[in-house]
Amino acid sequence: MGSVADERELWASYRPGNDNAAHQELFFRYAPWARSVARDVYRRIRVPQVEWGDYAHNAMVGLLEAMSRFDPARGVAFTGYAKARVRGAVFNGLRSFLADYNRRDNSSRIRDRMDSFGSGQDEDVLEQIISSVAGLGLGFLLDVAAASDVFQVDHDASAMAERHQMDRLLEDSLAKLSDRERLVMTLHYHQHVPFVEIAALLGVSKGRVSQIHRAAVERIRALVHSPEIQGKDA
C-alpha cells in the first residue's frame, strides 16, 4: 500500500483539507483490502439471492465512511480502525436485505445505469430503449469480468474460451478510454461504487458522472466491435 511516510502525507492532505487527489489515492490503496474483507464475509455467509456485487458495494460504503471519520493523529493503523466498520457495512447490507426481501442494495447502481443510458435529450424513445438494453447487457459483462477474481465458475471448454475472449476485449477497450472515463468505470464496476459516491469522490455532480458513464459505455460498445480490438484477439 506504499510507505508509511507516504501514507501519512496523503492523510495530511486529505484530512482536514479534503484534498480530492489524496482522497482518491487513499481510496484506491485501500479498496483491494476492503474487497478482501467483503470476500471473507461472502465466502463464510452466502445468501443465495444476494450477489457478490452487493457485498463489495457495501464494503466500499464502509470504506468511504471509515475514511471520512479516521483521525491519523491518534497513531492507529487505518486498517485496524476500519476493519470493523467495513465488515459492519457488509453485514448491515445483509441484514437489510433479509429484513426486506424486495429491497436490493444494488438497485441504486442499476437505476444509475438506466438513468445514464436514457439521458440523451436528442434521442427518440426507441433509441433510448435500444441504448438502455445494450448498455445494461454490457454492464452485466463488466460486472462478471470484475467478479472473476472472487470465485471461479465451472464452464465447458468452449464457454470458458468465449468468456476469456470477452474479458480480453473488455480489458483492451477499457484501456482506450480517457482517464476520467476509465476511473468512473473502474469505480462503478470493479469497486461497486454508486454514482452519488463517485461524484463526491471526484468532486463533480452526479449528473456529470452519469454523462461520463454513458459516454464510456458507448465508446466500449464501439471499440469491442472495432477491427483494431478484434484483431488483437485473433
ZAVEXDREN-556245 format. One record per residue (C-alpha): x negated, y negated, z; residue in three letters; residue number from 1. Coordinates in nm, 2 decimals, padded with zeros to 4 digits, always signed. Each point is the difference from the previous one (the first is absolute). Layout:
<nodes>
@x: X | y: Y | z: Z | r: ALA | k: NUM
...
</nodes>
This chain:
<nodes>
@x: +00.00 | y: +00.00 | z: +00.00 | r: MET | k: 1
@x: -00.30 | y: -00.23 | z: -00.01 | r: GLY | k: 2
@x: -00.24 | y: -00.12 | z: +00.26 | r: SER | k: 3
@x: +00.13 | y: -00.12 | z: +00.34 | r: VAL | k: 4
@x: -00.15 | y: -00.35 | z: -00.05 | r: ALA | k: 5
@x: +00.17 | y: -00.03 | z: -00.34 | r: ASP | k: 6
@x: +00.33 | y: +00.11 | z: +00.15 | r: GLU | k: 7
@x: -00.03 | y: -00.25 | z: +00.28 | r: ARG | k: 8
@x: -00.05 | y: -00.28 | z: -00.26 | r: GLU | k: 9
@x: +00.32 | y: +00.12 | z: -00.18 | r: LEU | k: 10
@x: +00.20 | y: -00.01 | z: +00.32 | r: TRP | k: 11
@x: -00.14 | y: -00.34 | z: +00.09 | r: ALA | k: 12
@x: +00.12 | y: -00.13 | z: -00.34 | r: SER | k: 13
@x: +00.34 | y: +00.17 | z: +00.02 | r: TYR | k: 14
@x: +00.07 | y: -00.08 | z: +00.37 | r: ARG | k: 15
@x: +00.09 | y: -00.27 | z: +00.07 | r: PRO | k: 16
@x: -00.06 | y: -00.16 | z: -00.34 | r: GLY | k: 17
@x: +00.24 | y: +00.24 | z: -00.18 | r: ASN | k: 18
@x: -00.24 | y: +00.02 | z: -00.30 | r: ASP | k: 19
@x: +00.17 | y: +00.20 | z: -00.28 | r: ASN | k: 20
@x: -00.32 | y: +00.13 | z: -00.14 | r: ALA | k: 21
@x: -00.12 | y: +00.14 | z: +00.34 | r: ALA | k: 22
@x: +00.35 | y: +00.13 | z: +00.06 | r: HIS | k: 23
@x: +00.00 | y: +00.20 | z: -00.33 | r: GLN | k: 24
@x: -00.35 | y: +00.13 | z: +00.06 | r: GLU | k: 25
@x: +00.09 | y: +00.12 | z: +00.35 | r: LEU | k: 26
@x: +00.32 | y: +00.16 | z: -00.13 | r: PHE | k: 27
@x: -00.18 | y: +00.20 | z: -00.27 | r: PHE | k: 28
@x: -00.27 | y: +00.11 | z: +00.24 | r: ARG | k: 29
@x: +00.26 | y: +00.14 | z: +00.24 | r: TYR | k: 30
@x: +00.27 | y: +00.12 | z: -00.24 | r: ALA | k: 31
@x: -00.17 | y: +00.34 | z: -00.06 | r: PRO | k: 32
@x: -00.03 | y: +00.05 | z: +00.38 | r: TRP | k: 33
@x: +00.37 | y: -00.09 | z: +00.04 | r: ALA | k: 34
@x: +00.09 | y: +00.25 | z: -00.27 | r: ARG | k: 35
@x: -00.19 | y: +00.27 | z: +00.18 | r: SER | k: 36
@x: +00.20 | y: -00.08 | z: +00.31 | r: VAL | k: 37
@x: +00.32 | y: +00.03 | z: -00.20 | r: ALA | k: 38
@x: -00.13 | y: +00.32 | z: -00.17 | r: ARG | k: 39
@x: -00.06 | y: +00.16 | z: +00.34 | r: ASP | k: 40
@x: +00.36 | y: -00.07 | z: +00.10 | r: VAL | k: 41
@x: +00.13 | y: +00.12 | z: -00.34 | r: TYR | k: 42
@x: -00.18 | y: +00.33 | z: +00.03 | r: ARG | k: 43
@x: +00.11 | y: +00.06 | z: +00.36 | r: ARG | k: 44
@x: +00.36 | y: -00.13 | z: -00.02 | r: ILE | k: 45
@x: +00.15 | y: +00.06 | z: -00.34 | r: ARG | k: 46
@x: +00.36 | y: -00.13 | z: -00.05 | r: VAL | k: 47
@x: +00.11 | y: +00.15 | z: -00.34 | r: PRO | k: 48
@x: +00.21 | y: -00.30 | z: -00.10 | r: GLN | k: 49
@x: -00.28 | y: -00.25 | z: +00.08 | r: VAL | k: 50
@x: -00.27 | y: -00.05 | z: -00.27 | r: GLU | k: 51
@x: -00.37 | y: -00.05 | z: +00.06 | r: TRP | k: 52
@x: +00.05 | y: -00.36 | z: -00.13 | r: GLY | k: 53
@x: +00.22 | y: -00.07 | z: +00.30 | r: ASP | k: 54
@x: -00.26 | y: +00.11 | z: +00.24 | r: TYR | k: 55
@x: -00.28 | y: -00.20 | z: -00.17 | r: ALA | k: 56
@x: +00.22 | y: -00.30 | z: -00.03 | r: HIS | k: 57
@x: +00.08 | y: -00.01 | z: +00.37 | r: ASN | k: 58
@x: -00.37 | y: +00.05 | z: +00.08 | r: ALA | k: 59
@x: -00.08 | y: -00.31 | z: -00.21 | r: MET | k: 60
@x: +00.27 | y: -00.20 | z: +00.18 | r: VAL | k: 61
@x: -00.16 | y: +00.11 | z: +00.33 | r: GLY | k: 62
@x: -00.35 | y: -00.09 | z: -00.13 | r: LEU | k: 63
@x: +00.11 | y: -00.35 | z: -00.11 | r: LEU | k: 64
@x: +00.17 | y: -00.06 | z: +00.34 | r: GLU | k: 65
@x: -00.30 | y: +00.12 | z: +00.19 | r: ALA | k: 66
@x: -00.23 | y: -00.23 | z: -00.20 | r: MET | k: 67
@x: +00.22 | y: -00.30 | z: +00.08 | r: SER | k: 68
@x: -00.01 | y: +00.08 | z: +00.37 | r: ARG | k: 69
@x: -00.36 | y: +00.11 | z: +00.04 | r: PHE | k: 70
@x: -00.24 | y: -00.22 | z: +00.20 | r: ASP | k: 71
@x: -00.36 | y: +00.09 | z: -00.09 | r: PRO | k: 72
@x: -00.13 | y: -00.21 | z: +00.29 | r: ALA | k: 73
@x: +00.11 | y: +00.27 | z: +00.24 | r: ARG | k: 74
@x: -00.28 | y: +00.23 | z: -00.13 | r: GLY | k: 75
@x: +00.23 | y: +00.29 | z: -00.08 | r: VAL | k: 76
@x: -00.05 | y: +00.20 | z: -00.32 | r: ALA | k: 77
@x: +00.29 | y: -00.08 | z: -00.24 | r: PHE | k: 78
@x: +00.08 | y: +00.37 | z: -00.08 | r: THR | k: 79
@x: +00.02 | y: +00.07 | z: +00.37 | r: GLY | k: 80
@x: +00.24 | y: -00.29 | z: +00.05 | r: TYR | k: 81
@x: +00.20 | y: +00.07 | z: -00.31 | r: ALA | k: 82
@x: +00.04 | y: +00.38 | z: +00.00 | r: LYS | k: 83
@x: +00.29 | y: +00.02 | z: +00.24 | r: ALA | k: 84
@x: +00.18 | y: -00.28 | z: -00.19 | r: ARG | k: 85
@x: -00.06 | y: +00.16 | z: -00.34 | r: VAL | k: 86
@x: +00.12 | y: +00.34 | z: +00.12 | r: ARG | k: 87
@x: +00.29 | y: -00.17 | z: +00.18 | r: GLY | k: 88
@x: +00.11 | y: -00.17 | z: -00.32 | r: ALA | k: 89
@x: +00.00 | y: +00.34 | z: -00.18 | r: VAL | k: 90
@x: +00.20 | y: +00.16 | z: +00.28 | r: PHE | k: 91
@x: +00.24 | y: -00.30 | z: +00.01 | r: ASN | k: 92
@x: +00.07 | y: +00.05 | z: -00.37 | r: GLY | k: 93
@x: +00.08 | y: +00.37 | z: +00.06 | r: LEU | k: 94
@x: +00.23 | y: -00.09 | z: +00.30 | r: ARG | k: 95
@x: +00.18 | y: -00.26 | z: -00.21 | r: SER | k: 96
@x: +00.05 | y: +00.25 | z: -00.28 | r: PHE | k: 97
@x: +00.13 | y: +00.27 | z: +00.23 | r: LEU | k: 98
@x: +00.23 | y: -00.25 | z: +00.18 | r: ALA | k: 99
@x: +00.15 | y: -00.11 | z: -00.33 | r: ASP | k: 100
@x: -00.04 | y: +00.26 | z: -00.28 | r: TYR | k: 101
@x: +00.14 | y: -00.24 | z: -00.26 | r: ASN | k: 102
@x: -00.27 | y: -00.26 | z: +00.06 | r: ARG | k: 103
@x: -00.33 | y: +00.07 | z: -00.18 | r: ARG | k: 104
@x: -00.31 | y: -00.21 | z: +00.08 | r: ASP | k: 105
@x: -00.12 | y: +00.02 | z: -00.36 | r: ASN | k: 106
@x: +00.33 | y: -00.16 | z: -00.12 | r: SER | k: 107
@x: -00.15 | y: -00.35 | z: +00.03 | r: SER | k: 108
@x: -00.29 | y: +00.09 | z: -00.23 | r: ARG | k: 109
@x: +00.24 | y: +00.15 | z: -00.25 | r: ILE | k: 110
@x: +00.21 | y: -00.32 | z: +00.01 | r: ARG | k: 111
@x: -00.32 | y: -00.20 | z: -00.05 | r: ASP | k: 112
@x: -00.07 | y: +00.19 | z: -00.31 | r: ARG | k: 113
@x: +00.35 | y: -00.02 | z: -00.13 | r: MET | k: 114
@x: +00.01 | y: -00.38 | z: +00.06 | r: ASP | k: 115
@x: -00.33 | y: -00.05 | z: -00.19 | r: SER | k: 116
@x: +00.11 | y: +00.21 | z: -00.30 | r: PHE | k: 117
@x: +00.32 | y: -00.19 | z: -00.03 | r: GLY | k: 118
@x: -00.15 | y: -00.35 | z: +00.04 | r: SER | k: 119
@x: -00.04 | y: -00.08 | z: -00.37 | r: GLY | k: 120
@x: +00.22 | y: -00.30 | z: -00.05 | r: GLN | k: 121
@x: -00.01 | y: +00.03 | z: -00.38 | r: ASP | k: 122
@x: +00.09 | y: +00.37 | z: -00.02 | r: GLU | k: 123
@x: +00.35 | y: +00.13 | z: -00.07 | r: ASP | k: 124
@x: +00.16 | y: +00.25 | z: +00.23 | r: VAL | k: 125
@x: -00.10 | y: +00.30 | z: -00.21 | r: LEU | k: 126
@x: -00.36 | y: -00.10 | z: -00.01 | r: GLU | k: 127
@x: +00.00 | y: -00.04 | z: +00.38 | r: GLN | k: 128
@x: +00.14 | y: +00.35 | z: +00.05 | r: ILE | k: 129
@x: -00.26 | y: +00.15 | z: -00.24 | r: ILE | k: 130
@x: -00.28 | y: -00.20 | z: +00.18 | r: SER | k: 131
@x: +00.13 | y: +00.12 | z: +00.34 | r: SER | k: 132
@x: +00.02 | y: +00.36 | z: -00.09 | r: VAL | k: 133
@x: -00.34 | y: +00.01 | z: -00.16 | r: ALA | k: 134
@x: -00.15 | y: -00.20 | z: +00.28 | r: GLY | k: 135
@x: +00.14 | y: +00.23 | z: +00.27 | r: LEU | k: 136
@x: -00.12 | y: +00.30 | z: -00.19 | r: GLY | k: 137
@x: -00.35 | y: -00.15 | z: -00.02 | r: LEU | k: 138
@x: +00.02 | y: -00.09 | z: +00.37 | r: GLY | k: 139
@x: +00.08 | y: +00.36 | z: +00.08 | r: PHE | k: 140
@x: -00.31 | y: +00.12 | z: -00.18 | r: LEU | k: 141
@x: -00.21 | y: -00.26 | z: +00.18 | r: LEU | k: 142
@x: +00.15 | y: +00.12 | z: +00.34 | r: ASP | k: 143
@x: -00.09 | y: +00.36 | z: -00.09 | r: VAL | k: 144
@x: -00.35 | y: -00.09 | z: -00.10 | r: ALA | k: 145
@x: -00.06 | y: -00.21 | z: +00.31 | r: ALA | k: 146
@x: +00.11 | y: +00.29 | z: +00.22 | r: ALA | k: 147
@x: -00.23 | y: +00.26 | z: -00.16 | r: SER | k: 148
@x: -00.26 | y: -00.05 | z: +00.28 | r: ASP | k: 149
@x: +00.24 | y: +00.10 | z: +00.27 | r: VAL | k: 150
@x: +00.11 | y: +00.34 | z: -00.11 | r: PHE | k: 151
@x: -00.03 | y: +00.24 | z: -00.29 | r: GLN | k: 152
@x: +00.30 | y: +00.13 | z: -00.19 | r: VAL | k: 153
@x: -00.02 | y: +00.34 | z: -00.17 | r: ASP | k: 154
@x: +00.06 | y: -00.02 | z: -00.38 | r: HIS | k: 155
@x: -00.06 | y: +00.24 | z: -00.28 | r: ASP | k: 156
@x: -00.30 | y: -00.07 | z: -00.22 | r: ALA | k: 157
@x: +00.19 | y: -00.19 | z: -00.26 | r: SER | k: 158
@x: +00.18 | y: -00.22 | z: +00.25 | r: ALA | k: 159
@x: -00.33 | y: -00.07 | z: +00.18 | r: MET | k: 160
@x: -00.17 | y: -00.10 | z: -00.32 | r: ALA | k: 161
@x: +00.28 | y: -00.24 | z: -00.09 | r: GLU | k: 162
@x: -00.01 | y: -00.15 | z: +00.35 | r: ARG | k: 163
@x: -00.37 | y: -00.06 | z: -00.02 | r: HIS | k: 164
@x: +00.03 | y: -00.15 | z: -00.34 | r: GLN | k: 165
@x: +00.27 | y: -00.25 | z: +00.12 | r: MET | k: 166
@x: -00.20 | y: -00.08 | z: +00.31 | r: ASP | k: 167
@x: -00.30 | y: -00.09 | z: -00.22 | r: ARG | k: 168
@x: +00.22 | y: -00.21 | z: -00.23 | r: LEU | k: 169
@x: +00.14 | y: -00.20 | z: +00.29 | r: LEU | k: 170
@x: -00.35 | y: -00.04 | z: +00.16 | r: GLU | k: 171
@x: -00.14 | y: -00.14 | z: -00.33 | r: ASP | k: 172
@x: +00.30 | y: -00.23 | z: -00.05 | r: SER | k: 173
@x: -00.03 | y: -00.13 | z: +00.36 | r: LEU | k: 174
@x: -00.36 | y: -00.08 | z: -00.06 | r: ALA | k: 175
@x: +00.09 | y: -00.23 | z: -00.29 | r: LYS | k: 176
@x: +00.24 | y: -00.22 | z: +00.20 | r: LEU | k: 177
@x: -00.09 | y: -00.34 | z: +00.13 | r: SER | k: 178
@x: -00.15 | y: -00.01 | z: +00.35 | r: ASP | k: 179
@x: +00.33 | y: -00.14 | z: +00.14 | r: ARG | k: 180
@x: +00.22 | y: +00.25 | z: -00.18 | r: GLU | k: 181
@x: -00.23 | y: +00.29 | z: +00.11 | r: ARG | k: 182
@x: +00.01 | y: -00.13 | z: +00.36 | r: LEU | k: 183
@x: +00.38 | y: -00.01 | z: +00.01 | r: VAL | k: 184
@x: +00.03 | y: +00.35 | z: -00.15 | r: MET | k: 185
@x: -00.25 | y: +00.14 | z: +00.24 | r: THR | k: 186
@x: +00.17 | y: -00.15 | z: +00.30 | r: LEU | k: 187
@x: +00.35 | y: +00.10 | z: -00.11 | r: HIS | k: 188
@x: -00.06 | y: +00.35 | z: -00.13 | r: TYR | k: 189
@x: -00.32 | y: +00.12 | z: +00.17 | r: HIS | k: 190
@x: +00.05 | y: -00.18 | z: +00.34 | r: GLN | k: 191
@x: +00.38 | y: +00.01 | z: -00.01 | r: HIS | k: 192
@x: +00.03 | y: -00.37 | z: +00.09 | r: VAL | k: 193
@x: +00.33 | y: -00.17 | z: -00.09 | r: PRO | k: 194
@x: +00.00 | y: -00.32 | z: -00.20 | r: PHE | k: 195
@x: +00.08 | y: -00.23 | z: +00.29 | r: VAL | k: 196
@x: -00.31 | y: +00.11 | z: +00.19 | r: GLU | k: 197
@x: -00.21 | y: -00.01 | z: -00.32 | r: ILE | k: 198
@x: +00.11 | y: -00.36 | z: -00.04 | r: ALA | k: 199
@x: -00.11 | y: -00.08 | z: +00.36 | r: ALA | k: 200
@x: -00.33 | y: +00.18 | z: -00.05 | r: LEU | k: 201
@x: -00.07 | y: -00.19 | z: -00.33 | r: LEU | k: 202
@x: +00.14 | y: -00.34 | z: +00.11 | r: GLY | k: 203
@x: +00.26 | y: -00.02 | z: -00.28 | r: VAL | k: 204
@x: +00.38 | y: +00.03 | z: -00.02 | r: SER | k: 205
@x: +00.18 | y: +00.33 | z: -00.03 | r: LYS | k: 206
@x: +00.13 | y: -00.11 | z: -00.34 | r: GLY | k: 207
@x: -00.35 | y: -00.05 | z: -00.12 | r: ARG | k: 208
@x: -00.09 | y: +00.36 | z: +00.11 | r: VAL | k: 209
@x: +00.31 | y: +00.13 | z: -00.18 | r: SER | k: 210
@x: -00.12 | y: -00.18 | z: -00.32 | r: GLN | k: 211
@x: -00.35 | y: +00.14 | z: +00.03 | r: ILE | k: 212
@x: +00.14 | y: +00.35 | z: +00.06 | r: HIS | k: 213
@x: +00.22 | y: -00.02 | z: -00.31 | r: ARG | k: 214
@x: -00.28 | y: -00.12 | z: -00.22 | r: ALA | k: 215
@x: -00.23 | y: +00.27 | z: +00.13 | r: ALA | k: 216
@x: +00.26 | y: +00.28 | z: -00.07 | r: VAL | k: 217
@x: +00.06 | y: -00.13 | z: -00.35 | r: GLU | k: 218
@x: -00.37 | y: -00.01 | z: -00.07 | r: ARG | k: 219
@x: -00.05 | y: +00.35 | z: +00.13 | r: ILE | k: 220
@x: +00.29 | y: +00.13 | z: -00.21 | r: ARG | k: 221
@x: -00.17 | y: -00.15 | z: -00.31 | r: ALA | k: 222
@x: -00.35 | y: +00.12 | z: +00.10 | r: LEU | k: 223
@x: +00.11 | y: +00.36 | z: +00.07 | r: VAL | k: 224
@x: +00.12 | y: +00.02 | z: -00.37 | r: HIS | k: 225
@x: -00.29 | y: -00.19 | z: -00.15 | r: SER | k: 226
@x: -00.26 | y: +00.17 | z: -00.22 | r: PRO | k: 227
@x: -00.28 | y: -00.13 | z: +00.22 | r: GLU | k: 228
@x: +00.13 | y: +00.17 | z: +00.31 | r: ILE | k: 229
@x: +00.13 | y: +00.31 | z: -00.18 | r: GLN | k: 230
@x: -00.33 | y: +00.04 | z: -00.18 | r: GLY | k: 231
@x: -00.19 | y: +00.01 | z: +00.33 | r: LYS | k: 232
@x: +00.20 | y: +00.30 | z: +00.11 | r: ASP | k: 233
@x: -00.03 | y: +00.20 | z: -00.32 | r: ALA | k: 234
</nodes>
